[in-house]
């Protein structure tokens, strides 16, 4: 086996890969949102939560969130959004731009 270095002690070394299996006593549910829904405003991560106004539109509210990177283009939201709340996904950057101008847009469905 020329050129292959065996690791007889089984220790982790820099620039090596390992497969890891972890067991957890309980599964946890996590809310995830598309990465495009999470914006950074004044150094904090936020999402824009939509509250329907009953007339086909919605009032948008900026909500600070604590997020962790998940996978597949989604972020795990640890705090700040409840299950079932509607968040702006497509166009969240445009909403952020309007917020920066001082005018939060009212949306139409």
C-alpha positions in Angstrom: 0.0 0.0 0.0 2.3 2.7 -1.2 1.3 6.3 -0.4 -1.3 5.3 2.2 -0.7 6.2 5.8 -2.6 4.0 8.3 -3.8 5.5 11.5 -3.3 2.7 13.9 -4.3 4.7 17.0 -7.5 5.9 15.4 -7.0 9.5 16.4 -8.4 12.5 14.5 -5.8 14.5 12.6 -5.9 17.8 10.8 -7.3 17.7 7.3 -8.9 14.3 7.7 -12.6 13.3 7.4 -14.7 11.1 9.7 -18.1 9.6 9.6 -20.0 10.3 12.9 -23.2 8.9 14.2 -24.9 10.5 17.2 -27.7 9.4 19.3 -30.1 11.7 21.1 -32.6 10.7 23.8 -35.4 12.8 22.2 -36.1 14.2 18.8 -36.8 17.9 18.6 -39.0 19.8 16.2 -37.4 22.8 14.6 -39.0 25.5 12.5 -37.1 26.1 9.3 -37.5 28.9 6.7 -35.9 29.4 3.3 -32.6 31.2 3.6 -34.1 34.0 1.5 -36.6 34.8 4.3 -33.8 35.7 6.7 -32.5 39.3 6.4 -29.9 41.2 8.3 -31.0 44.6 9.6 -28.9 46.7 12.0 -26.6 43.8 12.6 -29.5 41.5 13.7 -31.2 38.6 11.8 -34.9 39.3 11.1 -37.8 37.9 9.2 -40.9 39.8 8.1 -44.1 38.2 9.5 -47.3 38.8 7.5 -50.5 39.5 9.4 -53.5 39.3 7.0 -55.7 42.5 7.1 -58.9 40.8 6.0 -59.0 42.8 2.7 -56.6 40.6 0.7 -53.5 42.3 2.0 -51.3 42.0 5.0 -49.4 44.1 7.5 -45.7 43.2 7.7 -43.9 43.1 11.0 -40.2 42.9 11.4 -39.3 40.2 13.9 -35.8 39.5 15.4 -34.9 35.9 15.1 -32.2 33.6 16.3 -31.2 31.3 13.4 -28.8 28.5 12.8 -27.7 27.2 9.4 -29.6 24.1 8.5 -29.2 22.5 5.1 -30.7 22.5 1.6 -31.1 26.3 1.5 -33.1 26.5 4.7 -32.3 28.1 8.1 -33.4 26.7 11.5 -35.2 29.4 13.5 -34.5 28.8 17.2 -36.4 31.9 18.5 -38.7 34.5 17.1 -41.2 32.7 14.9 -44.1 30.4 16.0 -45.2 27.4 14.1 -47.8 28.4 11.4 -46.8 32.1 11.2 -46.5 33.3 7.6 -43.1 34.9 6.8 -42.1 36.8 3.6 -39.9 34.5 1.5 -39.9 35.8 -2.0 -39.3 39.6 -1.9 -37.9 39.8 1.6 -34.9 41.7 0.4 -37.3 44.3 -1.2 -39.2 44.6 2.0 -35.9 45.2 3.8 -35.0 48.0 1.2 -38.4 49.7 1.9 -37.8 49.5 5.6 -34.5 51.2 5.1 -36.3 54.0 3.3 -38.6 54.4 6.2 -41.7 53.0 4.6 -42.9 49.5 5.3 -44.9 48.2 2.3 -48.4 46.8 2.6 -48.7 43.7 0.6 -51.4 42.4 -1.8 -52.1 38.7 -2.1 
